[in-house]
Amino acid sequence: MINVQLPIDLYLVRHGESEGNVAAGRSKAGDDSHFTPAYRETHSSRWRITPRGIEQATLTGQWLRQHAPAFAAGVTSPYVRCRETAGHLGLPTNWHMDVNVRERWWGAFDVMPVSERNAKYAAEFRHKRSDALYWTPLNGESIADVYIRAERALARTARLADGGSAIIVTHGDTMAAYRYLIEQMSVEEWTTWRTGKTSDGKLQNCHVLHYTRRHPENSVVTDDYSHMRIFCPSSGDASPEYRPIRVETFSNADLLDGVERYPHLLTS
């Protein structure tokens, strides 16, 4: 995947609750009062985290200091909410900013109230539900686009860590792209997870993805990540179980069997 050795342990942390999360959450409930002209004219990269977000970051940092290895490299998205989260983690590391781990760009929908989206772009969001990996917001990025950035950032993080462990503070959609990248899921498996059809499909604020090359039982270190876990210390989920990463390969028959779920669209 990359030409340098992967960090032995890689922790991906979603930022704490942001002003944008609060505005979007209230908008989903029918309250668009936060979508003032000033709010809509401000790029989403400038959102701060809330007092709740600070608490989430602080609790997550406490867990990491107690349970995670020392980090040889810390990387953060340059977006304000990630920089603020990284600072409140309180980890003994120096941070690098990497624009490649920024949030997915939502284009015209970036600071648009949910009611306006539903009124003007209902058909667009129907496509999102059926093609979560490839769907592109108007003038924005698909998760597949973010995948390319994530791969570049992982290579840089590996160089910075130089064989040690690393942490990246980033965003929910970017973390979703990392799952597809590192675990090499099938499109169908990834879509099932991302659309909330599994128990961990929703990445909360300060959720953590942990990938390791060290086997959790015998400590054997492999070249690629062999195990992962998903957890959220700030919400009380602090005893995560490791899952083996099984990268699938496909025979000709597997490929042909796998596409049978998709009906032919042309009848002649």
N, C-alpha and C positions, 0 to 999 in steps of 0.2 A: 504493500500500500504506500509506504514511504521509504526513503533510502537511508534513514537513520533509525537507531534503536528506539522503540516506543518507550515512554515512561513506564516504569514497573507498575506503579499505581497511578491512575488518572481519575481525578474527581472533577465532575462537571456540576456546577451549582447554579440554579436559576436565581435571579435577583429577588430581593424581598419585595413585598407589596409596594407598588408604585402608584403615583397619582393617576396614571393611565389605567391601571387595574381598577381603581375605585370608580373612575368616571365611566369605564366600560361596564362594570358590574351594575352600577345604578341605571345606566342606559338600558341594559337588558331588562331591568325591572320597570322600565317606563319613565324613568326620571332622567331627562337630558340637561338638567340645570348646570352641570359642570362644563358643558360644551359652549362656553362663552366665546365671543370673538377672539379674545386674547388666547384662550386655550387652543382654538382651532388654527390660529396663526403660528403657534409654537411647534417646532419640529419635535416629534416624539422622543428624539434622543436626549432631550433636556428634562424629561420628567424626573422628579426627585422620588425617593422612597418615603413612605409615610412612617409615623411613629410605630405602627404595627410592623412595617417592613424592617425598621431598625431592630425591633425585638426579635423578629425571625432571624435576621442575620447574626445577631448576638448569640442566640441559642445554637444556631448552626455552627458558629465558630467555636463555641464551647465544646460541642461534640467532636469537631474535627481536631481540636487540640488534644483531646483525651484519647481518641481512637484512631486517627489517621497518622500515617508516617510524616516525618518532616518533609516539607516540600522544597525540592531543588529549584522549582520554577512556579511562579504565579502569573497567570495571564487573565486579563479582564477585557471585556468589551469596552470601547471608549464611551458608550452611552452612560449618561450620568447615573442612572439607577443601578448600573452594575458597578461602577467605580465606588459609589457610596456603599453598596452592599459589601464589596471586597474590603473596604476600610473597616467596616463594623464587624467583619469576621474576626479581626484582631489576631491574625496569624503572623508568626515571625518569619515573614518572607517579603522580598521586594517584588513589586508588581510590574509587569509589562502590559502595555495596551496593544491590542491587535484588532484592527478594523474588520478582519475576516470573521470574528466571532460576534459581530453586531447582530441585532435582531433582523429577522426577515423583513424586507421592505413591503409594506402593505399598500403602497401606491396611493391611489385616490381614496382608499378606504381607511387610511391611517388614523385620522382623527375625525371620523364621521360617526355620528350617533347611530345606534342600532336601528332606530325607527326609520332613519333616512336610507340606510342600507336596504332594509326590507322593502321600502316603498319603491326605490329606484332600481335595485339590483337583485331582486329575488331569484331570477333565473341564474345569475352568476353564482350565487351561493348554493343553489341546487347542484351545480357542477362540483363545487368544493366538497360536498358530502360524498360524491361518487368517485372523485379523483383527487384524494387528499394529497398525494405525492406530487402530482404534475400540475394541479390547478394553480393558475397564476392570477392574483388580484389585478385589477385594472391598473396598468403601468407599474406593477410590482414584481415580486419574485415568487417563484414556486419553491417548495421544499427541495426539489431537485436542484434548483439553482443554488440554494444555501449549502447543499452537500458539497459543491465544488469549493466554496469558501472554507467549509469545515475541514476539508482534506488539506488545504494549504496551511490552515492554522495549526492542525495537528502536527504537521511536519516541522513548523517553526517551534512549537511547544516542545517537541522531542529534542530539537537541537538545544533549546534553553535548559532543559532538564538534564541533558547529558548523562542518561542512564539512571537518573534518580526518579523521583515521583513529582507529579505536577497537579495543579488545580487550575481550572478555567471557570471564571464567573461569567455567565452568559445569559441566554434567553430561552424561553420555552420552545419555540420553533427551531432554534438552532440546536438545542439538545435533541429534539426529534430527528434532525438531520444526522447528528452524531450517532444515534442508535442505528440508523440505516447504514451509515458508513462503517462503523466498527463491527457490528454484529452481522453485517452482510445478509440482512433479512430478505426474504422474497417480498415483492411489492404487496402481495396479499396479506402476508403476516404483519408487515409494518402497518398497513392500512387498518387491519383489525385492531391493532393496538392503539393507533393514533385516533381513531374515531370513537374511542371509549368503550369498545366491546370486550376489553379485558379489565381486570380490577385496578390496574395501574396506568390506564390510558391517559389520565389527566395529570400533567405535571404542575403541582402547586408552586406557589412562591417559596423559594429556598428548598425545593426538592433537590435531591442529590442523585446523580448517576455515578457509580464507582466501577471502574474497569481495572482488572488486575492481571498481570502476567504470572503472578505467584499463586500456585495452587493453594487454596485455603486449608487443605488437610495435610499435605506432605511438603509444602513450601517449595516444590520444584518450580523453577522459573522457565517459562517458555518464550519463544520469540514473539508470539502474538497473544492478544488477550484471551484468556481461557475461561474467566469467570466475571460475572457482573452482579450488581445489586442496585435496587432502586429504593430510596427511603427519604423521609422528611423529618429530621430531628426536631424542627420547631413545632411540629404538630403532634409530637409524641411517638412517632414511628422511628424509634432509634435502635431497633434490634433486627436489622435486615438480614435476610438469608441470601447466600450466594447462589447464583444460578450458573450452570455451565453454558458457555457459548458454543453452539454447534453450527459451524458454517456449512451450509448445504452445498452439495454439487448435484448436478442433474444429468441423467442419461437422456438420450434422445426420446425414449418412451416417457420419461418423467416430464420433459418439456411439452410433449404432445398431450399427455394426460392433463397437465396443468391448465392448458388453454381451453379445455372442453367446457369449463364453466361459463365461457363467454360465447353467447349465441352469435351465429352469422347474421349480419345485417342486410345482406343482399340475398334475395331469394332465387335469383337466376343468374 
